[in-house]
């Protein structure tokens, strides 16, 4: 779980102390070299773009630049504690009951659609794949193929080692086929897709981008002085999807890449369904007048900060998901919204409570973090979309909030 609690009151959490920051920043020689190469690469791209780079491009490079970006490095992102070298914990890492419960919904969708294939996007450490595959086997619903799509070569290696026991059932794809049949799942995938930043100042909307402080030199590998990034806003015709009342200064995000991703999948999905689990809101809550500092947040060593221009490439960047935009992207490509609800309600509908009753105390305690309102239960949401007319999806059988999208 990336710690985003501070977003609820729109005040960024305290930054790590100087000592904590310096110890963390020491890293290892490979990380230092990658950071220097990444900063030089971004600085050069800013120069080629005329001195200004829109934030979504900056975020893409920081996270995914081949060999240098945060998710492209051979470093550990997922784990339960900072001392294990990780930056944040996700639900499958927290409890195996997460994947076991999700498998119930996957099984129903497979049976309803007549498909025998699962696609997982952004599989992380492979924990969710392991849990879902194991549970489907236990339930007598084995799949012919479980395909993982992940942009990180480093993570793919870990996934392959973890899932080796499933043999040729598990495969990896570097590109999408023109047509898809199956059940698609993704946990904390949409939040890591680059976003555009919009800032209203003096009643005028601007797109926020990144430039170099005047006098900063382009950094070359081996140079220990990174570029001095700074924000720069430019007037824009872009707007949030709904009007934000008031004329006060306001910072927020829009999500064209995440919505285009869903639209592409929707256009290719001939039969089956998709389920996305992530933190976020419907658009009326997302673009509330009081959410005037946006939701962009960074994560490192299980600490959160709001400074996306510091330690670039060495920490995660995320933004909450606009689930209304995700639903519309699917509907515009003829998908049916199966439901939208909190993670807690979804997991309860999928039978996690019964599993908790049979689990040991430690497992129950960790599973409660998936359900508790002040932990992951309420902030995280689940949306389901299906090709064709849809069906009564198990995960939304009670507490569906589709009306709130």
C-alpha positions as CSV (number, residue, x, y, z in Angstrom):
1,X,0.0,0.0,0.0
2,X,1.4,3.3,-1.0
3,X,0.7,5.6,2.0
4,X,-1.6,8.2,0.5
5,X,-3.5,9.1,3.7
6,X,-2.3,12.7,3.6
7,X,-4.2,13.2,0.3
8,X,-7.5,13.1,2.2
9,X,-6.8,16.5,3.8
10,X,-4.7,17.8,1.0
11,X,-1.7,18.4,3.2
12,X,1.6,16.7,2.2
13,X,3.2,14.6,4.9
14,X,6.5,15.6,6.5
15,X,9.6,14.9,4.4
16,X,12.1,12.5,5.9
17,X,14.7,14.1,8.1
18,X,18.0,15.1,6.6
19,X,19.8,12.1,8.0
20,X,17.1,9.7,6.8
21,X,17.2,11.3,3.3
22,X,21.0,11.1,3.1
23,X,21.2,7.5,4.2
24,X,18.5,6.5,1.7
25,X,20.1,8.5,-1.1
26,X,23.4,6.7,-0.7
27,X,22.0,3.7,-2.5
28,X,24.5,1.6,-4.4
29,X,26.9,2.5,-7.3
30,X,24.6,1.0,-9.9
31,X,21.7,3.1,-8.7
32,X,23.9,6.3,-8.6
33,X,25.0,5.7,-12.2
34,X,21.5,5.1,-13.3
35,X,20.3,8.3,-11.6
36,X,23.0,10.3,-13.3
37,X,22.2,8.8,-16.7
38,X,18.5,9.4,-16.2
39,X,18.9,13.1,-15.2
40,X,21.2,13.7,-18.2
41,X,18.6,12.0,-20.5
42,X,15.7,14.1,-19.1
43,X,17.7,17.3,-19.3
44,X,18.7,16.6,-22.9
45,X,15.0,15.9,-23.8
46,X,14.0,19.2,-22.2
47,X,16.6,20.9,-24.3
48,X,15.3,19.2,-27.5
49,X,11.8,20.2,-26.6
50,X,12.7,23.8,-26.5
51,X,13.3,24.1,-22.7
52,X,9.9,22.8,-21.4
53,X,8.6,19.3,-20.9
54,X,4.9,18.5,-20.0
55,X,4.8,16.7,-16.7
56,X,3.3,13.5,-18.1
57,X,6.4,13.1,-20.3
58,X,8.7,13.9,-17.4
59,X,6.8,11.3,-15.2
60,X,7.1,8.7,-17.9
61,X,10.8,9.1,-18.2
62,X,11.3,9.2,-14.4
63,X,9.4,5.9,-14.0
64,X,10.0,4.0,-17.2
65,X,13.1,5.2,-19.1
66,X,14.8,1.9,-20.2
67,X,17.5,0.9,-17.8
68,X,17.3,4.2,-15.8
69,X,13.7,4.8,-14.7
70,X,12.4,3.8,-11.3
71,X,10.6,0.7,-12.6
72,X,13.4,-0.2,-15.1
73,X,16.1,-0.6,-12.4
74,X,17.1,-3.8,-10.7
75,X,15.9,-2.5,-7.3
76,X,13.2,-3.8,-5.0
77,X,10.1,-1.7,-4.9
78,X,7.6,-4.0,-3.2
79,X,7.9,-5.1,0.4
80,X,6.4,-4.7,3.9
81,X,9.1,-2.7,5.6
82,X,11.6,0.0,4.7
83,X,14.5,-2.1,6.2
84,X,14.0,-4.8,3.5
85,X,14.9,-2.2,0.9
86,X,11.4,-1.7,-0.4
87,X,9.4,1.5,-1.0
88,X,5.8,0.5,-0.5
89,X,3.6,-2.5,0.1
90,X,0.7,-3.6,-2.2
91,X,-2.3,-5.7,-1.2
92,X,-0.9,-9.1,-2.6
93,X,2.3,-8.5,-0.6
94,X,0.3,-7.8,2.5
95,X,-1.9,-10.9,2.5
96,X,-2.5,-13.9,0.3
97,X,-6.2,-13.7,1.1
98,X,-6.3,-10.7,-1.4
99,X,-5.5,-12.8,-4.4
100,X,-7.6,-15.8,-3.1
101,X,-10.7,-13.6,-2.9
102,X,-10.0,-11.9,-6.3
103,X,-9.7,-15.4,-7.8
104,X,-13.4,-16.0,-6.9
105,X,-14.4,-13.1,-9.2
106,X,-11.9,-14.2,-11.9
107,X,-13.4,-17.7,-11.8
108,X,-17.0,-16.4,-12.2
109,X,-15.9,-14.2,-15.1
110,X,-14.1,-17.0,-16.8
111,X,-17.1,-19.3,-16.5
112,X,-19.6,-16.6,-17.6
113,X,-17.6,-15.6,-20.7
114,X,-16.5,-19.1,-21.7
115,X,-12.8,-18.0,-21.6
116,X,-9.8,-19.8,-20.3
117,X,-7.2,-17.1,-20.2
118,X,-6.2,-14.4,-17.6
119,X,-4.1,-11.3,-18.4
120,X,-2.5,-9.4,-15.6
121,X,-1.0,-6.0,-16.1
122,X,1.8,-4.7,-13.9
123,X,2.3,-7.9,-12.0
124,X,4.9,-6.5,-9.6
125,X,6.7,-9.2,-7.7
126,X,4.4,-11.9,-9.1
127,X,2.6,-12.3,-5.7
128,X,-0.9,-11.7,-7.1
129,X,-0.4,-14.1,-10.1
130,X,0.8,-16.8,-7.7
131,X,-2.2,-16.3,-5.4
132,X,-4.8,-16.3,-8.2
133,X,-3.3,-19.3,-10.1
134,X,-3.0,-21.4,-6.9
135,X,-6.6,-20.6,-5.9
136,X,-8.0,-21.3,-9.3
137,X,-6.3,-24.7,-9.3
138,X,-7.7,-25.4,-5.9
139,X,-11.2,-24.4,-7.1
140,X,-10.9,-26.8,-10.1
141,X,-10.8,-23.9,-12.5
142,X,-7.3,-24.0,-14.0
143,X,-6.5,-21.6,-16.9
144,X,-4.9,-22.5,-20.2
145,X,-2.8,-19.4,-20.1
146,X,-1.9,-16.6,-17.6
147,X,-0.3,-13.8,-19.5
148,X,1.6,-11.0,-17.8
149,X,2.2,-7.6,-19.4
150,X,4.9,-5.6,-17.5
151,X,7.1,-2.8,-18.8
152,X,9.8,-3.7,-16.3
153,X,12.4,-6.2,-17.4
154,X,13.8,-6.3,-13.9
155,X,10.5,-7.2,-12.4
156,X,9.9,-9.8,-15.2
157,X,12.9,-11.7,-14.0
158,X,11.5,-11.9,-10.4
159,X,8.1,-12.9,-11.7
160,X,9.6,-15.7,-13.8
161,X,11.5,-17.1,-10.8
162,X,8.5,-16.9,-8.5
163,X,6.0,-18.5,-11.0
164,X,8.3,-21.2,-12.5
165,X,6.3,-24.0,-10.8
166,X,3.3,-23.1,-13.0
167,X,5.3,-24.1,-16.1
168,X,4.2,-23.0,-19.6
169,X,0.8,-21.8,-18.3
170,X,2.4,-18.5,-17.4
171,X,3.7,-16.4,-20.3
172,X,4.9,-12.8,-20.8
173,X,3.9,-10.5,-23.6
174,X,5.7,-7.4,-24.7
175,X,2.8,-6.3,-27.0
176,X,-0.9,-6.7,-27.1
177,X,-2.6,-8.9,-29.7
178,X,-5.2,-7.3,-32.0
179,X,-7.9,-9.2,-30.2
180,X,-8.3,-10.4,-26.7
181,X,-10.5,-13.0,-25.0
182,X,-10.2,-13.5,-21.3
183,X,-10.3,-11.9,-17.9
184,X,-8.0,-8.9,-17.4
185,X,-6.8,-7.8,-14.0
186,X,-4.6,-5.0,-12.6
187,X,-3.8,-4.0,-9.1
188,X,-2.3,-0.5,-8.6
189,X,-1.6,-0.2,-12.3
190,X,-3.6,2.8,-13.3
191,X,-2.2,5.1,-10.6
192,X,1.3,4.7,-12.0
193,X,0.4,5.9,-15.5
194,X,1.7,9.4,-16.3
195,X,-0.7,12.3,-15.7
196,X,-1.0,15.8,-17.0
197,X,-0.9,18.5,-14.3
198,X,-3.4,21.4,-14.6
199,X,-3.0,24.5,-12.4
200,X,-5.6,27.3,-12.2
201,X,-4.0,30.6,-11.2
202,X,-5.7,34.0,-11.2
203,X,-8.7,32.3,-12.9
204,X,-6.6,31.1,-15.8
205,X,-5.9,27.4,-16.5
206,X,-2.3,26.4,-17.2
207,X,-0.5,23.1,-18.0
208,X,2.3,22.5,-15.6
209,X,5.6,21.3,-17.0
210,X,9.2,20.9,-16.0
211,X,12.2,23.1,-17.1
212,X,15.7,23.7,-16.0
213,X,16.6,26.6,-13.7
214,X,18.4,29.3,-15.6
215,X,22.1,28.7,-15.7
216,X,21.8,24.9,-15.0
217,X,24.1,22.8,-17.2
218,X,23.1,19.5,-18.7
219,X,24.3,16.7,-16.5
220,X,26.6,14.1,-18.0
221,X,27.3,10.6,-16.6
222,X,29.9,11.0,-13.9
223,X,28.9,14.5,-13.0
224,X,27.6,14.6,-9.4
225,X,25.6,17.8,-9.9
226,X,22.1,17.0,-11.1
227,X,20.0,19.5,-13.1
228,X,18.0,22.0,-11.1
229,X,14.5,21.1,-12.1
230,X,11.7,23.6,-11.6
231,X,8.0,23.9,-12.4
232,X,6.8,26.2,-15.2
233,X,3.2,26.7,-16.1
234,X,1.9,27.6,-19.6
235,X,-1.6,28.7,-20.5
236,X,-3.6,25.8,-22.0
237,X,-7.0,24.9,-23.5
238,X,-7.0,21.7,-21.4
239,X,-9.6,21.5,-18.6
240,X,-10.7,19.0,-15.9
241,X,-13.6,16.8,-17.1
242,X,-16.0,18.8,-14.9
243,X,-16.1,22.4,-13.9
244,X,-14.3,23.2,-10.6
245,X,-16.4,25.9,-8.9
246,X,-14.7,29.0,-7.6
247,X,-11.8,31.2,-8.8
248,X,-9.3,30.1,-6.1
249,X,-5.9,28.6,-7.2
250,X,-6.3,25.0,-7.9
251,X,-3.9,22.1,-8.9
252,X,-5.1,18.8,-10.2
253,X,-4.5,16.0,-12.7
254,X,-6.1,14.7,-15.8
255,X,-5.6,11.1,-17.0
256,X,-5.5,10.8,-20.9
257,X,-2.9,8.0,-20.8
258,X,-4.9,5.8,-18.4
259,X,-8.1,6.4,-20.3
260,X,-6.4,5.7,-23.6
261,X,-5.1,2.4,-22.1
262,X,-8.6,1.3,-21.1
263,X,-10.0,2.3,-24.5
264,X,-7.4,0.3,-26.3
265,X,-8.1,-2.8,-24.2
266,X,-11.8,-2.3,-24.6
267,X,-11.6,-2.1,-28.4
268,X,-9.6,-5.4,-28.5
269,X,-11.6,-7.3,-25.9
270,X,-13.9,-9.6,-27.8
271,X,-15.1,-11.7,-24.9
272,X,-14.4,-11.5,-21.1
273,X,-14.1,-8.9,-18.5
274,X,-11.6,-6.6,-16.7
275,X,-11.2,-5.7,-13.1
276,X,-9.0,-2.8,-11.9
277,X,-8.2,-2.2,-8.2
278,X,-6.6,1.1,-7.2
279,X,-7.0,4.2,-5.0
280,X,-9.1,6.9,-6.4
281,X,-12.5,8.5,-6.7
282,X,-15.4,9.3,-9.0
283,X,-15.0,12.6,-10.8
284,X,-17.2,14.7,-8.5
285,X,-15.1,13.7,-5.5
286,X,-11.8,13.9,-7.5
287,X,-12.4,17.4,-8.7
288,X,-14.0,18.7,-5.5
289,X,-13.2,22.4,-4.9
290,X,-11.5,21.7,-1.7
291,X,-9.1,19.2,-3.3
292,X,-7.0,22.1,-4.5
293,X,-3.5,20.5,-4.2
294,X,-4.2,17.5,-6.4
295,X,-3.2,13.9,-5.6
296,X,0.3,13.5,-7.1
297,X,2.5,11.8,-4.5
298,X,5.9,10.1,-4.3
299,X,6.9,7.1,-2.3
300,X,10.3,5.9,-1.0
301,X,11.3,3.7,1.9
302,X,7.6,3.6,3.0
303,X,7.6,7.4,3.3
304,X,5.4,9.7,1.2
305,X,6.3,13.1,-0.1
306,X,4.8,15.5,-2.6
307,X,8.0,16.7,-4.3
308,X,8.1,15.1,-7.7
309,X,11.2,17.0,-8.7
310,X,13.4,15.6,-5.9
311,X,15.3,12.3,-6.2
312,X,14.0,11.7,-9.7
313,X,14.2,8.0,-10.7
314,X,14.8,6.9,-7.1
315,X,11.2,6.9,-6.0
316,X,7.7,6.1,-7.2
317,X,5.3,8.7,-8.5
318,X,1.5,8.1,-8.4
319,X,-1.8,9.9,-8.7
320,X,-5.2,8.8,-7.7
321,X,-7.4,7.3,-10.4
322,X,-10.4,9.1,-11.9
323,X,-12.8,6.1,-12.0
324,X,-15.5,8.0,-13.9
325,X,-13.0,8.6,-16.7
326,X,-12.1,4.9,-16.7
327,X,-15.8,3.9,-16.8
328,X,-16.5,6.3,-19.7
329,X,-13.4,5.1,-21.6
330,X,-14.8,1.6,-21.4
331,X,-18.4,2.5,-22.2
332,X,-17.3,4.6,-25.2
333,X,-15.8,1.4,-26.6
334,X,-19.0,-0.6,-25.9
335,X,-18.0,-2.2,-22.6
336,X,-20.6,-2.7,-19.9
337,X,-19.8,-1.4,-16.4
338,X,-20.3,-4.4,-14.1
339,X,-19.9,-2.4,-10.9
340,X,-17.8,0.0,-8.8
341,X,-17.3,-0.3,-5.1
342,X,-14.8,0.0,-2.3
343,X,-12.0,-2.6,-2.0
344,X,-13.4,-3.7,1.4
345,X,-16.9,-4.4,0.0
346,X,-15.5,-6.1,-3.1
347,X,-13.3,-8.5,-1.0
348,X,-16.2,-9.2,1.4
349,X,-18.5,-10.0,-1.5
350,X,-15.8,-12.4,-2.8
351,X,-15.7,-14.3,0.5
352,X,-12.6,-13.0,2.3
353,X,-14.4,-13.0,5.7
354,X,-14.8,-16.8,5.6
355,X,-11.1,-17.2,4.8
356,X,-10.1,-14.9,7.6
357,X,-12.1,-17.1,10.1
358,X,-9.9,-20.1,9.1
359,X,-6.6,-18.1,9.1
360,X,-4.1,-17.6,11.9
361,X,-3.9,-14.4,13.9
362,X,-1.1,-12.8,11.8
363,X,-2.9,-13.5,8.6
364,X,-6.2,-12.1,9.9
365,X,-4.5,-8.9,11.2
366,X,-2.9,-8.3,7.8
367,X,-6.1,-9.0,6.0
368,X,-7.9,-6.5,8.2
369,X,-5.7,-3.8,6.6
370,X,-7.3,-4.6,3.3
371,X,-10.7,-4.0,4.8
372,X,-10.3,-1.3,7.4
373,X,-11.7,2.1,6.4
374,X,-8.7,4.0,7.7
375,X,-6.3,1.6,5.9
376,X,-7.0,0.3,2.4
377,X,-10.7,-0.6,2.6
378,X,-12.3,2.7,1.6
379,X,-9.6,4.6,-0.2
380,X,-9.0,1.8,-2.7
381,X,-11.8,1.1,-5.2
382,X,-12.6,-1.6,-7.7
383,X,-14.2,-1.2,-11.1
384,X,-15.4,-4.0,-13.4
385,X,-16.1,-3.8,-17.1
386,X,-17.2,-6.5,-19.5
387,X,-17.5,-7.2,-23.2
388,X,-21.1,-7.6,-24.2
389,X,-24.2,-7.2,-22.0
390,X,-22.4,-8.0,-18.7
391,X,-23.5,-10.2,-15.8
392,X,-24.2,-10.0,-12.1
393,X,-20.6,-9.9,-10.9
394,X,-19.9,-11.4,-7.5
395,X,-17.7,-8.6,-6.3
396,X,-20.4,-6.0,-6.7
397,X,-23.3,-8.0,-5.4
398,X,-23.6,-5.7,-2.4
399,X,-22.5,-2.1,-2.0
400,X,-22.3,-1.2,-5.7
401,X,-21.6,2.5,-6.2
402,X,-21.9,2.8,-9.9
403,X,-24.4,5.6,-9.4
404,X,-21.6,7.6,-7.9
405,X,-19.4,7.6,-11.0
